[in-house]
Amino acid sequence: MNRSPWCRNVAAALWVIFAASPAHADMVGHGGPIRALAISPDGGSLLSGSFDTAVIRWSLKTDTAEQVLRYHADGVNAVVFLKDGRMITAGADARIAVWTAGRQEPDRVLEGHVAPIAALAVSPDGSVLASASWDRTVRLWSLSDGTSRALEGHTQNVNGVAFLPDGRLVSVGYDLALRIWRLPDGQPEIVTLPAALNTVAVAPDGEIVTGAVDGKLRMLSTDGKVSGEVAASPTPVVALTMSADGALIAAAGIGGTVAIIDRKSRNLLRTMVWPGQPVWSVAFRPDRETLMTGGADGRIRRWNARTGDPIG
């Protein structure tokens, strides 16, 4: 998509302003709620996507913005890093953009969905991207040539996707269904849960964790059997992340709470509360001790996941 000189100038000006800002515990730059966060494999960079249509790549060493990515025509709902450092963004405009750091235009744009994209996931071998959409489909995209195919079967919005270590794909949606797709044949095993599902994550050992509108997390084995349940929030869980070792889960509720849960024991360790400020996104740093959150106030914050205290 070609941008006007005005847009280019604004993006350049924002980059200069952010890059020159002193380090703060709260990273400020977005003009709307922060819907998505992702941390680079080396732990040095953070990617944030916002309802303001922008994506910002931040340095976690200096808490300053290194690049503002502007392409999407609507809110950005999902962001991921690839192992090679490239970035992928997707949002309510139903488009997916693949970026190289430092470039002002996407390397490639992937189109095929016809409704907002809610979530992205990358396969364990890094060759396939999965996208969940409110058009009730999941799409698989080849990251080598951009070709795709749709996985159909959900009867309501699809809100989350995650790959299992063995390469199978998990998808969840408002239809109460969790689907475990065998790839490449695309045949699913279907599990019906008690509440509509907003998000899903997978632990290194393959355990599946879902976040639902009833505020509960449900844990399932790789064959789809429910193995545990934790009440994480009095309001719907809208974001979910897991530490790199799978020991801790962070679940954000629309009412402004973030619950930290010990996955093995199913114990709720602590709850952090922001009255009247929904938390839309969460991500653990590789040290598993530090949690990043993105809120309705457009700020990114650091927290000590062990104590619940703000950092900085």
MOMO-V323199 format. One record per residue. RES is the residue in one letter. PSI is psi as a letter, one per 20 degrees, with the letter a starting at -180 (NA if undefined). NEAR is the number of other C-alpha atoms within 8 Angstrom. D_LAST is the distance of its C-alpha to the last C-alpha in whole Angstrom. Layout:
BEGIN
res:RES psi:PSI near:NEAR d_last:D_LAST
res:RES psi:PSI near:NEAR d_last:D_LAST
END
This chain:
BEGIN
res:M psi:p near:4 d_last:39
res:N psi:p near:3 d_last:40
res:R psi:q near:6 d_last:37
res:S psi:q near:6 d_last:39
res:P psi:h near:6 d_last:38
res:W psi:g near:6 d_last:36
res:C psi:g near:8 d_last:34
res:R psi:g near:9 d_last:33
res:N psi:g near:8 d_last:33
res:V psi:g near:8 d_last:30
res:A psi:g near:11 d_last:28
res:A psi:g near:8 d_last:28
res:A psi:g near:8 d_last:27
res:L psi:g near:9 d_last:24
res:W psi:g near:12 d_last:23
res:V psi:g near:8 d_last:24
res:I psi:g near:8 d_last:21
res:F psi:g near:11 d_last:19
res:A psi:h near:9 d_last:19
res:A psi:i near:7 d_last:19
res:S psi:q near:7 d_last:16
res:P psi:r near:7 d_last:13
res:A psi:p near:7 d_last:10
res:H psi:q near:7 d_last:7
res:A psi:h near:9 d_last:5
res:D psi:p near:8 d_last:8
res:M psi:o near:10 d_last:11
res:V psi:p near:7 d_last:14
res:G psi:h near:8 d_last:18
res:H psi:q near:11 d_last:20
res:G psi:j near:8 d_last:22
res:G psi:r near:10 d_last:23
res:P psi:q near:15 d_last:21
res:I psi:o near:19 d_last:20
res:R psi:h near:15 d_last:23
res:A psi:q near:16 d_last:22
res:L psi:q near:17 d_last:19
res:A psi:q near:11 d_last:21
res:I psi:p near:14 d_last:19
res:S psi:q near:13 d_last:21
res:P psi:h near:9 d_last:23
res:D psi:i near:5 d_last:22
res:G psi:j near:10 d_last:18
res:G psi:i near:10 d_last:18
res:S psi:q near:11 d_last:18
res:L psi:p near:13 d_last:17
res:L psi:p near:16 d_last:20
res:S psi:p near:14 d_last:20
res:G psi:q near:18 d_last:23
res:S psi:r near:18 d_last:23
res:F psi:i near:14 d_last:26
res:D psi:j near:11 d_last:26
res:T psi:i near:13 d_last:28
res:A psi:q near:15 d_last:26
res:V psi:p near:13 d_last:24
res:I psi:p near:12 d_last:21
res:R psi:o near:13 d_last:20
res:W psi:q near:13 d_last:17
res:S psi:p near:12 d_last:16
res:L psi:i near:10 d_last:13
res:K psi:h near:5 d_last:13
res:T psi:i near:7 d_last:12
res:D psi:k near:12 d_last:11
res:T psi:q near:14 d_last:14
res:A psi:p near:13 d_last:18
res:E psi:h near:11 d_last:20
res:Q psi:q near:10 d_last:23
res:V psi:p near:12 d_last:24
res:L psi:p near:11 d_last:27
res:R psi:o near:10 d_last:29
res:Y psi:g near:10 d_last:32
res:H psi:q near:12 d_last:32
res:A psi:j near:7 d_last:34
res:D psi:a near:10 d_last:32
res:G psi:q near:14 d_last:29
res:V psi:p near:19 d_last:28
res:N psi:i near:16 d_last:27
res:A psi:p near:15 d_last:27
res:V psi:q near:17 d_last:25
res:V psi:q near:14 d_last:26
res:F psi:q near:13 d_last:26
res:L psi:r near:12 d_last:29
res:K psi:h near:8 d_last:29
res:D psi:j near:4 d_last:31
res:G psi:i near:10 d_last:28
res:R psi:r near:11 d_last:29
res:M psi:q near:12 d_last:28
res:I psi:p near:12 d_last:29
res:T psi:q near:14 d_last:29
res:A psi:q near:18 d_last:31
res:G psi:b near:16 d_last:31
res:A psi:i near:14 d_last:33
res:D psi:j near:12 d_last:36
res:A psi:j near:14 d_last:37
res:R psi:q near:14 d_last:36
res:I psi:p near:11 d_last:34
res:A psi:p near:13 d_last:33
res:V psi:p near:12 d_last:33
res:W psi:q near:12 d_last:31
res:T psi:p near:10 d_last:31
res:A psi:p near:8 d_last:28
res:G psi:i near:5 d_last:29
res:R psi:q near:7 d_last:31
res:Q psi:i near:6 d_last:32
res:E psi:q near:9 d_last:34
res:P psi:q near:11 d_last:34
res:D psi:h near:8 d_last:36
res:R psi:q near:7 d_last:38
res:V psi:p near:9 d_last:38
res:L psi:p near:8 d_last:39
res:E psi:q near:7 d_last:41
res:G psi:h near:7 d_last:43
res:H psi:q near:12 d_last:41
res:V psi:j near:6 d_last:42
res:A psi:r near:10 d_last:39
res:P psi:q near:12 d_last:36
res:I psi:p near:17 d_last:34
res:A psi:h near:16 d_last:31
res:A psi:q near:14 d_last:30
res:L psi:q near:15 d_last:31
res:A psi:q near:11 d_last:31
res:V psi:p near:13 d_last:32
res:S psi:q near:11 d_last:35
res:P psi:h near:10 d_last:34
res:D psi:i near:5 d_last:37
res:G psi:j near:10 d_last:35
res:S psi:i near:10 d_last:38
res:V psi:p near:11 d_last:38
res:L psi:p near:13 d_last:36
res:A psi:q near:14 d_last:36
res:S psi:p near:13 d_last:35
res:A psi:p near:17 d_last:35
res:S psi:q near:17 d_last:37
res:W psi:j near:13 d_last:38
res:D psi:j near:11 d_last:41
res:R psi:j near:13 d_last:42
res:T psi:q near:15 d_last:42
res:V psi:p near:13 d_last:40
res:R psi:q near:12 d_last:40
res:L psi:p near:12 d_last:40
res:W psi:p near:11 d_last:40
res:S psi:p near:11 d_last:41
res:L psi:i near:10 d_last:38
res:S psi:h near:5 d_last:41
res:D psi:i near:5 d_last:44
res:G psi:j near:8 d_last:42
res:T psi:q near:7 d_last:45
res:S psi:r near:9 d_last:44
res:R psi:q near:7 d_last:45
res:A psi:q near:8 d_last:45
res:L psi:o near:9 d_last:44
res:E psi:q near:7 d_last:46
res:G psi:h near:6 d_last:46
res:H psi:q near:11 d_last:44
res:T psi:i near:6 d_last:45
res:Q psi:a near:10 d_last:42
res:N psi:p near:13 d_last:39
res:V psi:p near:17 d_last:37
res:N psi:i near:16 d_last:33
res:G psi:q near:14 d_last:32
res:V psi:q near:17 d_last:33
res:A psi:q near:14 d_last:32
res:F psi:q near:13 d_last:34
res:L psi:q near:12 d_last:36
res:P psi:h near:9 d_last:36
res:D psi:j near:5 d_last:39
res:G psi:i near:9 d_last:39
res:R psi:r near:11 d_last:40
res:L psi:p near:13 d_last:38
res:V psi:p near:13 d_last:37
res:S psi:q near:15 d_last:37
res:V psi:q near:17 d_last:36
res:G psi:a near:17 d_last:37
res:Y psi:i near:12 d_last:38
res:D psi:j near:10 d_last:41
res:L psi:i near:12 d_last:40
res:A psi:p near:14 d_last:41
res:L psi:p near:12 d_last:39
res:R psi:p near:12 d_last:41
res:I psi:o near:12 d_last:41
res:W psi:p near:11 d_last:43
res:R psi:p near:10 d_last:45
res:L psi:q near:9 d_last:45
res:P psi:i near:4 d_last:47
res:D psi:i near:5 d_last:49
res:G psi:k near:8 d_last:47
res:Q psi:p near:7 d_last:48
res:P psi:q near:8 d_last:46
res:E psi:p near:8 d_last:46
res:I psi:p near:9 d_last:45
res:V psi:p near:8 d_last:43
res:T psi:p near:7 d_last:43
res:L psi:r near:8 d_last:40
res:P psi:i near:5 d_last:40
res:A psi:q near:8 d_last:38
res:A psi:q near:13 d_last:37
res:L psi:p near:16 d_last:34
res:N psi:h near:16 d_last:31
res:T psi:r near:16 d_last:29
res:V psi:q near:16 d_last:30
res:A psi:q near:12 d_last:29
res:V psi:p near:12 d_last:30
res:A psi:r near:11 d_last:29
res:P psi:h near:9 d_last:30
res:D psi:j near:6 d_last:33
res:G psi:i near:10 d_last:34
res:E psi:p near:11 d_last:34
res:I psi:p near:12 d_last:33
res:V psi:p near:12 d_last:31
res:T psi:q near:13 d_last:31
res:G psi:p near:18 d_last:29
res:A psi:r near:15 d_last:32
res:V psi:i near:13 d_last:32
res:D psi:j near:10 d_last:33
res:G psi:j near:14 d_last:30
res:K psi:q near:14 d_last:31
res:L psi:p near:12 d_last:30
res:R psi:p near:12 d_last:33
res:M psi:p near:12 d_last:33
res:L psi:q near:13 d_last:37
res:S psi:r near:11 d_last:38
res:T psi:i near:9 d_last:39
res:D psi:j near:5 d_last:43
res:G psi:j near:10 d_last:41
res:K psi:p near:7 d_last:42
res:V psi:p near:8 d_last:39
res:S psi:i near:8 d_last:38
res:G psi:r near:8 d_last:35
res:E psi:p near:9 d_last:33
res:V psi:p near:10 d_last:30
res:A psi:o near:8 d_last:30
res:A psi:h near:12 d_last:26
res:S psi:q near:14 d_last:26
res:P psi:i near:9 d_last:28
res:T psi:r near:10 d_last:28
res:P psi:p near:14 d_last:29
res:V psi:p near:19 d_last:27
res:V psi:i near:15 d_last:26
res:A psi:q near:14 d_last:24
res:L psi:p near:15 d_last:24
res:T psi:r near:11 d_last:22
res:M psi:q near:15 d_last:23
res:S psi:q near:12 d_last:21
res:A psi:h near:10 d_last:23
res:D psi:i near:9 d_last:25
res:G psi:j near:11 d_last:26
res:A psi:h near:10 d_last:25
res:L psi:q near:12 d_last:22
res:I psi:p near:14 d_last:22
res:A psi:p near:13 d_last:20
res:A psi:p near:16 d_last:22
res:A psi:p near:17 d_last:21
res:G psi:q near:19 d_last:24
res:I psi:h near:12 d_last:25
res:G psi:i near:13 d_last:24
res:G psi:k near:13 d_last:20
res:T psi:q near:15 d_last:20
res:V psi:p near:13 d_last:19
res:A psi:p near:15 d_last:20
res:I psi:p near:13 d_last:20
res:I psi:p near:12 d_last:23
res:D psi:o near:12 d_last:25
res:R psi:g near:10 d_last:27
res:K psi:g near:5 d_last:30
res:S psi:i near:5 d_last:30
res:R psi:k near:10 d_last:30
res:N psi:p near:8 d_last:27
res:L psi:o near:11 d_last:25
res:L psi:g near:8 d_last:22
res:R psi:r near:9 d_last:20
res:T psi:p near:10 d_last:19
res:M psi:p near:8 d_last:16
res:V psi:p near:7 d_last:18
res:W psi:n near:9 d_last:17
res:P psi:p near:7 d_last:21
res:G psi:j near:6 d_last:22
res:Q psi:n near:10 d_last:20
res:P psi:q near:12 d_last:21
res:V psi:o near:17 d_last:19
res:W psi:i near:17 d_last:21
res:S psi:q near:15 d_last:20
res:V psi:q near:17 d_last:18
res:A psi:p near:13 d_last:17
res:F psi:q near:15 d_last:17
res:R psi:r near:12 d_last:16
res:P psi:h near:7 d_last:19
res:D psi:i near:7 d_last:17
res:R psi:i near:12 d_last:17
res:E psi:h near:9 d_last:14
res:T psi:p near:11 d_last:12
res:L psi:p near:13 d_last:13
res:M psi:p near:12 d_last:13
res:T psi:q near:14 d_last:14
res:G psi:p near:17 d_last:16
res:G psi:r near:15 d_last:17
res:A psi:i near:12 d_last:20
res:D psi:j near:8 d_last:18
res:G psi:j near:14 d_last:18
res:R psi:q near:14 d_last:14
res:I psi:p near:12 d_last:12
res:R psi:q near:12 d_last:9
res:R psi:q near:13 d_last:8
res:W psi:q near:12 d_last:9
res:N psi:o near:12 d_last:10
res:A psi:h near:11 d_last:14
res:R psi:h near:5 d_last:15
res:T psi:i near:6 d_last:14
res:G psi:j near:10 d_last:13
res:D psi:q near:7 d_last:9
res:P psi:q near:8 d_last:6
res:I psi:p near:8 d_last:4
res:G psi:NA near:5 d_last:0
END
